[in-house]
Amino acid sequence: MPRPTRFLHLAAACLALAVAPALFAQEVEANQQAGRDGAAGNQARSGQGQPPAAATGPARFDLDFPGGTVEEYVAAIRRAHPPANIVVLAGAGAWGLPPVRLQNVTVAASLDTIQQEVMHPDGGMSLLTMRESRVLGGDEPVYTMSFNSMGRAPKVRTRVWTISSHIAAGITPSALLGAVEASLELDPSASTIRYHEPTALLIVRGTEDQLDVVEHVLVEVINTWATLGEHADDLAD
């Protein structure tokens, strides 16, 4: 009886050795699959392995402007991008522009391109500027084009005239000064008038335009006084 028992034990050991590799291979495959499933789950949770989301941003377009005014330039932008919100304030629309050709630009970039500062010979400056505003809940910003002119303060000078010939012609100093003061009231700039009676000198301090007006008044009064005839005495009072 002992010999059959040993035979059975030997047969069981052989069977175990034959089955073990297959079981081991199944366990390895199961572990690898579990690893792949776990990695896929981690990628899904982290967003890896997914196609990138489409990028969002301002609309872009090409612009070929042959030259013209700011108003015409804005019209060209609206044709290229109809949703564009652009306001052109008074004075800005007539500003002249050279030809402009742009590719793959936004509304903001196309308007920023034409902003300008122009210096004038008299020291003044003209500005063409763009301002961007965001509308709550709106997709498209609002762009405002404006024009500003910053002039230089006019130079102030002093000029002296003798009015002795006017007095000799019968024109009283008070009448002449009244005409000069009336002409200077049309100009908002400040001016100063002085009359020195002993020397019959009229002294005026003001801008070049104001001094030119005084000169014109003095010449016109003396030139027309002789034609007044019988009305000269009335005007002299």
Buried (B, 14 or more C-beta within 10 A) or exposed (E): EEEEEEEEEEEEEEEEEEEEEEEEEEEEEEEEEEEEEEEEEEEEEEEEEEEEEEEEEEEBBEBEBEEBBBBBBBBBBBEBBEEBBBEBEEBBBEBEBEEBEBEEBBBBEBBBBBEEEEEEEEEEBBBBBBEEEEEEEEEBBBBBBBBEEEEEEEEBEEBEBEBEEBBEBBBEBEBBBEBBEEBBEEEEEEBEBEBEEEEBBBEBBBBEEBBEBBEEBBEEBBEEBEEEEEEBEEBBE
